[in-house]
């Protein structure tokens, strides 16, 4: 198409803030045009869209005197920047204007309001095939806007009015208007409107004829077969659907299939309770009541969860009347059905969705969640239910503590649940019920409980740890030793010394012996060094079958005692007759020297 728009001087790129403002205008315009298809003219949501468009346009005119949008087939540009792009013809504003020949459209500040509203109505009617026989250009012409200008490209006017004379040519007209000046448009008026008179007229042709002509122009062929092949290639190029478009359509179809129709419709209709008409609001609330009744009867956990959440969110609006807010409270009370929560949680197939529904319901679902822990199976679901309890009651620690005390801890899974809830609360002190779990018969529970105690450093927790050191399960004893390494207390030191130098140490597994001496070293002092020196010299630890074992265990303790007397003992061991003892003592001496100097040992601690 011929474009006779004058060449403008090259301008500097527009500031990013201005471009963003233009993008906001086209987004708001697109949303309002699309909203005209969905909502009635008096719908509050549509009024909100109108207000948003007015706000963003006024914000743009704070930067610029005019807003000129250049129209291309699928894009709209402002100041050479693409601010809108939509390749889907049936919903693209750019294509709607482009196909009827609009080259650009300019808005002035005074267009905001009545003229913009009329333009939106035209675009919505055309986009949704409600515009009748008139195209968008004709409707723009008839609208006679004062503050909206537009430019129509040559080829469109050629089809509309035939070829007319231009400033550069006075050739006789050959079409039906040549002898009837009254049929020609008013040229000065055209100029005022920004329309451009074209040089030639073209007869209408079918798409088939047009594309065959286009193909023959670009692909010269000597026979019919080659011409037909070229034509078929042209057809494929023009009408093929890309993989990206197909994927997009499939995604939309899949989304529609998985869309929760009841909840979606409830969300859409709730907004009509904002209407001023009391009778209309009454009708809307009656529909919502029936939808809620249907959702409760259908017993879909996902639908109920979403409905609860959307009603709760809608209730937080500031513009609700007191009667609508009361209505929302009533429906939420109906939706918070504890019996349904329990039914969902008892069914393994609905348990996950049931937990989500329980979280949405809130406090009324707590009792059902607690009861669920009595019979639900699997650690994953137990954790999920506990997380739901914390999500609902986590802001009230006393409520969670009460739940912990009500759990049937005779069942190991519930005992673990009790510890999990206590950990999440970060309790400063253990309840009597929790303290008993340290001596639970199941090692899993004891190990979980030790993890809880590890985060507490008080006299009671230390006493529980010392008592647990006599547990029959080696895993528990080693875990206790790891925790006691952080309790640098005299009573802990004395107890560990008794264990380390006891005659029955030889009956313990090698890894437990090492753990004992490591922990002794972590809490040891000068007296501990003396005990270890006596052990090395007199070899009175235990009869391990190998004389060097006692020394190696002693080295593990000495390496961790932050006392220079430990260095002296290690120095003597560096001269031991056993090469293994010498090497190990040398590494330990280097590590301890670094620690005493406040440095990190090279290579880390020797295990």
N, C-alpha and C positions, 0 to 999 in steps of 0.2 A: 504494500500500500504506500501511496505517496504521502509523505509528511512534510507539510510546508511550514512547519513551526520554525521561527527564526532561530539562528544559532546564538546561544547565550554564551557570554564569556566564561572561561573556566574559573570556577569558584573554589575556595579552600574547602576541605571536607568539613561537614557540619560537626559541631561538638557532640560527643557521645550522649550527653544529657538530652540534647535536642532530638537526636535519633530515637532515644528511648521513649521520649514523650510522643513522637509520631507513632511509634509501635503501639503504645498504649491506646492511642486514638483508634487505630485500625482494629485492635483487639476488641475494644469496647463496642465499636460499630458492628463488627462481625457477630459478637455475642447478642446484641440487640436485634439484629436482623434474624438470626437463628431463633431467638426467643419469640419472635412474632409468630413462628410456626407452632410453637409448643404451648404458649400461654394465651389466654384471652386478653383483650386490650386493657381491661381493668385489673389484671392480675398484679398483686403487690411485687412479685418478682420482676415483672416487666418494668414496673415503675422504678425499681431499684436499678435495672440495667440502663434506663433512660438517664437517671441521675448520674450514674457512673460515666456515661458518655459525655454528658455536659461538663462534669468535673475535669476529665482528662483533656477535653478540647480547650477549656479555658486555661488549663495549665500549659498547654502547648503554645497558646497565643500570648503567654507571658514571655516566650522566647522569640516568636516569629510573628510577622504581620499577617501572613497568609499561610495556608496549608495546601500545597499543590501536589497531588498524587499522580504519578505517571503510571498509566495502565498498560501492562503487557498481558500476554495470553493467560499466564497462570500466576503472575507476580504483580505486586504493586510496589513502586519505588517512591522514596522521597529523598530528594537531593542525592540521587544516584545510589542510595542505600536501599536494599531490599528489606521492606518492613512487613511484607505479607506474601505468603506463597502457599498455594493449594492446587495440586494438579488434578483434583477430582472435579470434573466439569459440573456435575449436578449440584455442587455446594460451594463452588469457587466464586467469590465476588469479582475477582479479577476477570475471569472468563465471562461472567455475565455482562460486564461492561465492554470487554474487548470484542466479543462476538457481534455486538451491535455498533461497533465503530468508535467507541469513546476512547480517545487517546490520552486525555488527562482530565482531571476535575480539580477545581480550586475552591477552597472554603475560606470565607472571611469571618472574622470574629462574630459579626452580627448574625451569621447563619445559625449559630447555636440557639436551639429552641425550636420555633415553629417550622423553619425551613428544613432543618435537619430531620425533624420528625416526619415531615412529608416525604423527604428523600428515603428515609428508612422504610416507610410504607411501600414506596415504589419498588425498592430493591427486594423487599420481602415478597411482594406479590409476584414479581418477575422470577425470583429464585424458586418460589414454590408453585409456579405455573398457575398463578391466579390473576394474571394481568390482562387477560383477554387478547384482543388482536393487536393492540399497540405494543411496540417494542420499547425498550428503555429510553432510547434517544427521543422518540416521539413524546413520551411522557415527560421527559426533562424539558422538552421544548414547550409543551403545553403548561407546565408548572410555572414558567416565567419567574424563576428565582431571581431575587435581587442581589443576593450575597453568595450565590454559588455559581461559578462559571465552569464551562466544560468545553472541550475541543473534540470535534468529530473528524476522523480520518477520511481521506479522499474516497476510497473505494466504497465506503458505506453510502456516501451522498450520491455516488454515481448510480448505485442501485436504486436509491430512493427518488432522485429527481432527474436523472439523465445527465448528459454532458452539457455543460454550460460554458459561456464565454468567460475568459479570464482576462486579467490586465494585459497579458502578453499575446493574446490572440483574439481576433474578431471574426473567426471563421463561421460560416452559416451553420446553424444547428440542423441536424438530420433526424432528431427524434420527434416525438409527438408534441413536445412543448415549443418547438421552434416558431410556430405561427400563433402561439397563444401566450402572450406575455403574462396574462393574468394567472397562468398556471405555475409560473416560476416563483420561487420564494423571494421574499423581500430581501434584496442583497444587503442594504445597509443594516437591516435588522439581523441578518445572518452574521454580519461582521461583529455587531455588538455582542451577539451570543457566542462568538468564538468559533462558529462553524466555517468550514473551508469548502469552497465550490470546486468541483473536480473538472478534469479536462475531457473525460470520455465516459461513455456509458457502456455497460456490459450486460448482455442478455443473461437471464437466469439459465443455469444448466444443472442437470442432475449430477449427483456426486460421482456416479460412474463415468459420465462424460468428462467431468472436470479432472478426475484422477487419471483417466486414460490420456487426456491431453497433457497433463503434467508429466506422466511417464514418458510419453513420446518426445517431449522437449529435452529430457535429461538422459534418456537411454535410446540412442538411435539403433534401430534394428532393421535388417533387410527382409525379414519374413514374419509371417503371422505368429509362428511359434515363439520366436524371440521376443516379439512385442508383448505377447500374452504373458510370458515368463517375467518380463520387466514389470508389467502391470500387477501381477500377483505379488511381486516383491514390494511394490509400492503399497498394496493393500495391507500386507503383513506389517510394514513399517508404520502405517497409519492407525491400524486397528488392533494390533496385538496387545495383550495384557502382560505386563512384566511380572516376574516372579515376586518382586517386592509388593506390587499391588495385590496379587493373589494372596500372599501371606497376610497382608493387612486385612483383606476381606475375611479370610478364614479366622483371623484373630477376633474380629468383630462378631462373627457368627458364634464362635466358641464362647465369647463373653456373654452373648445373649442367652446361650444355652445354660450357662452356669449362674446367670443372674437370678437372684431371689426375688421373684415377682411380687410376692405379698409385701415383703419389707420395702422394696423399691417403691411400690405404689403407695404404701403408708407414708413414706418419707415425702413423696411428691404431693400428696393431698393434705398433709399436715399444715403446709404453708397457707392454705386457704382459711385456716382459723384466724388469720390476721385481718380478714375482711371486716369492714365496719358494719355491714348488714348482719344483724343478730340472727335473723332467720337462716341466712346462708351459713353462718358459723354453726348453727344448730344442726343443719343438714350434714355439714362436713364431719362434725363430731360423731354423728350417728354412723356415718360410713366407717370412720376409724374404729369405733366400737365393734362393728361387725368384722372388720379386718383382724382385730385383736382376738375376737372370739374364734375366728377361723384358724388363726395361728396356734391358739391354745388347743383347739380340737385336732389340728393336723399333727401336733407334737413333733415338730422339727426343731431340734436344738439350735441349729444355725439360724433359722428364721427368727426364733424367739430371742436369741442373743442380739442379732442386729436390730430387731424392733425395740428391744429394751434400750440399747445404746442410742438409737436415733431419737427416741422419745425423751430420754434424759438430756441429750444435747439440745433438742428443741426447747425443752423447758427452761434452759438457761438464758434464752433470749430476753433482752431488756424490754422489747416492745409487746410482750404478751399481756393480755388483760388478766385480771385476777381469776375470772371464770375459766379461761383457757388453761391457766396454770393449775387450777384445781382439777380440771379435767385430766391433765397430764399426770397428776399425782394419783388419780383414781385408776388410770390405765396401767401405770407402773405397778400399783399394788396388785392388780389382776395378773400382770405379767410375771411378778415375783412369786412364782408358784413353787413352794418348797417341795411339794410332792412330785412335781415334774422333774425338779433337779435330782431328787433321789432316784427316780425311775431311770433317768438318763445315766446316772453314775453306776447304777447296778447292772446296766447292760454294757458289756465290753465294747460292742460295736458303736455305742453312742457316748462312751465315757469321755473321750477327748473333747467332743463338741459340748458335752454336758458340763465339763469343767469351765469351758469358756462362757457358757450360759450362766453358770453359778457366779463367776467373777462379775459379769454384767449385772446380775441381780443384786449382789452385795450382801449385806448383813443377814437378810432373811435366809440365805443359802448356807450359812455357816454350819448350822446343826446337821444338815444333810451331808456336808463335806466331811465333818468329823465322823459321822456314822459310816461313811463310805470307807474310811481307813480301816474299819473292822473287817471288811470282807474283800476289798479290792486286792488284786494280785499283781506282782511285778514291781520292781523298784522304780521304773520310769514313771508309771502312773501314780505311785505313792508320792514321788517327788512333785509331780504335777499338781496333785491335790494339796500338798503342803504349800506349794507356791501360791495356789489359789487362796488358801487360808491367810497367808501373809499379805497377799494383795488386798484382801478385804479388811483384815483386822490388824495389819502391821503397824498402823499409826497408834494403836492402843495396846501396848505391850502387856498390860495386865490381863486383857482378854485372851491373848495368846497363851500366857502362862496358865490361865484357867483351863484352856483347851489341853495344854500339855498334861496337867494334873488329871484330866478326865480320860486320857488315852489308856487303853488296856495294854499296859506295857508287858503283860505276861506273854504277849505275842511278839516275837523278835522284830517283825516288820514295823509294828507300832512303836516299839522301843526306839528303833532307829529314827522313826518319824519325830519322836519327842526330842531326840538329840538334834535333829536337823532344824526343827523350829527354834530350839534354844540357841543354836549357833547363829541363826539368822537374826535373832533379837539381840545378840551380843550381851547376854545377861552378865551383870557384875558379880552376882553370887548365885550359887546353885540352890535350887529348892531341894528339900529332903527327898522328893520323888526322883529327881535327877541324880542325886548323890548315890542312891541305891544302885543305879545302873552301872556304876564302876565295877560292881561285883556281880554283874549279870552272868548267867551261865554261858550264854552265846558269845564267842570271842568277837564276832562282828560288832555286836553292840558295845562291848568294852572298848574296842579300838576306836569306834566313833566317839564314845564318851571321852576317851583320852584326848582326842582331837579338840573337844570342847574345853577340857581342863587346861590344855596347853596354852590357851589364850588368857588364863586367869593366874595371877601370881599372888595369891593370898595364903594365909596359914592353913585354911581348911583344904584348899586344893592340893597344897604340898603334902599334907597329911594323908590325903586319899592316894596320892602317887606313891608315897612310901609304903602304904599298906598293900598297894597293887604289885609291889616288887616281889611279893611272895606268891603271885598268881601261878597257877599250874601251866598256863600256856606261854611258851617261850616267846611268841610274837608279842604278846602283851608286855612281858618283862622287858624286852628290848625297846619297845616303844616308850615304856616308862623311863628307862635309862636315858633315852634321847631327850625327854622333857626335863628330867632332873638335872641335866647338864646346865640348865639355865637357872637353877635354884642354888645360888652360892650361900648356903646356910650351914651353920655348925652341925645341926642335927642331921642334915643330909650327908655331910662329910663323914660324920661318925658312922652312920648306917652303911654307907658305901665302903668304908674301911673294914667294917666287920664282914661284909660280903666278900670283898676282894681278898682278905687274908684268912678267910675261913678254910677249914680243912676239906670241906666238901666242894670246893671250887672245881676240883678235877672232874666232878661228875657233870658239870655243865658243858654245853657244846662250845667249841672254839670261838664261834662268832659271838656268843654271849659273854665269854671270858673277855674278849677284846672290848665289847661294849661296856663292860663293868669298869675296866681300867681307863678307857677313854673318858667316861663320865667322872671317875675319881680324879683324873687329871684336871678336868674342866673346873671342878669345885675345890681342888686341893690347895694346901698351903704349905708352909715350912715344915709343919709336923708330918704332913703326908710325905714330903721328900725324905724325912728321916726314916719313916716306915719303909719306904721303897729302898733306901740305902741298906737297911738291915736285911731286907728280903734278898737283895742281890748278893750281899756278903755272906749271909748264912744259908741262903737257898732254902728258906723255910716256908715258901708259898705253898706248894703242893708237889707231889711226886708225879710229874707229867711224863716221865720216861725219857725226856730229853732235857738236860740241864740248862740249855740255852733258852727254852721256852719262857721260863720265869723272867729272864732278862728282857726278852722281846716284849713281854706284856708290860714290864716296868717302864720300858722306853716309851710305850704308847701313852702312859700316864705322865711321865716326866716331861714329854714334849709339850704338854698342855698346861703345866703348872707355871704361872708367870712369877717365878722366883729365881734369883740368881743361884741359889743353892742347887737348883735342878740342873743348871749348866755344869756345875762341878761334878755331879754324879754322871752326867752324860759324857764329860771329858774322860773320866776313868773308863767308861764303857767303850770309848773309842780305842782303847788299848787292849781290849779283851782278846783272848786267844782265838775266839771264833770270828771268822771273816764276816759271817752274816750279822753278828751282833755289832761288829765294828762299823760296817757300812750303814746299818740302820741307825746306830747311835750318832754317826756323823751327820746324816740327813736331819735327824731330830734336833741336834745341836744347832745346825744352821737355821732351822725354822724357828726355834725358840729365841735365838739371838735376834732374828729379824723382828719378832713380836715384841721383845723387850725394848727394841729401838723404835717401836711404833711403826714398823714397816710391814708390808704384806709378804709372807714367805714366798720365795721363788718356787714355782711349781705347785703351790698350794700345800695343804696338809697331807702328809703321807698316811695313807690308809693302812 
